[in-house]
């Protein structure tokens, strides 16, 4: 049995980068939601942080959906 180490390394790097991006986007979304709550408590509308959080969560859902598509297709 022969293992193509170059391809395995590429898969590892891409998977590691994907995990970092996905975790960062999710944490930015959570921070945006908490900033919205802080803004609402101080009397501001908080729509900016909410919009940012929605974009981050939508990007997370798109990345996960694309990954599932790649596995199934």
C-alpha positions in Angstrom: 0.0 0.0 0.0 1.3 3.4 -1.0 0.4 6.6 0.8 0.7 9.9 -1.1 2.0 12.0 1.7 1.9 15.2 -0.3 -1.9 14.9 -0.9 -2.4 13.9 2.8 -0.5 17.1 3.9 -2.7 19.3 1.6 -5.8 17.7 3.0 -4.5 18.4 6.6 -3.7 22.0 5.9 -7.0 22.7 4.2 -8.9 21.0 7.0 -7.0 23.0 9.6 -7.6 26.3 7.8 -11.3 25.5 7.5 -11.6 24.8 11.2 -9.8 28.1 12.1 -12.0 30.1 9.7 -15.3 28.4 10.9 -14.5 28.8 14.6 -13.5 32.4 14.1 -16.7 33.3 12.2 -18.8 31.6 14.8 -17.0 33.4 17.6 -17.4 36.8 15.8 -21.1 36.1 15.5 -21.4 35.4 19.2 -19.4 38.6 20.0 -21.8 40.5 17.7 -24.8 39.2 19.5 -23.3 40.2 22.9 -22.5 43.7 21.6 -26.1 44.0 20.4 -27.3 43.3 23.9 -24.8 45.8 25.4 -26.0 48.4 22.9 -29.6 47.8 23.6 -29.0 48.2 27.4 -27.4 51.6 26.7 -30.3 52.8 24.6 -28.8 52.3 21.1 -30.5 50.2 18.4 -27.8 47.6 18.1 -28.6 46.8 14.4 -25.0 47.0 13.3 -23.7 44.2 15.5 -26.8 42.2 14.8 -26.2 42.5 11.0 -22.6 41.4 11.5 -23.6 38.4 13.6 -26.2 37.3 11.0 -23.6 37.5 8.3 -21.1 35.5 10.3 -23.7 32.8 11.2 -24.9 32.7 7.5 -21.3 32.2 6.4 -20.9 29.4 8.9 -24.0 27.7 7.6 -22.9 28.1 4.0 -19.5 26.5 4.8 -21.0 23.6 6.6 -23.6 23.1 3.9 -20.9 23.1 1.2 -18.9 20.6 3.2 -21.9 18.3 3.4 -22.5 18.8 -0.3 -18.9 17.7 -1.0 -19.3 14.6 1.1 -22.6 13.5 -0.4 -21.9 14.4 -4.1 
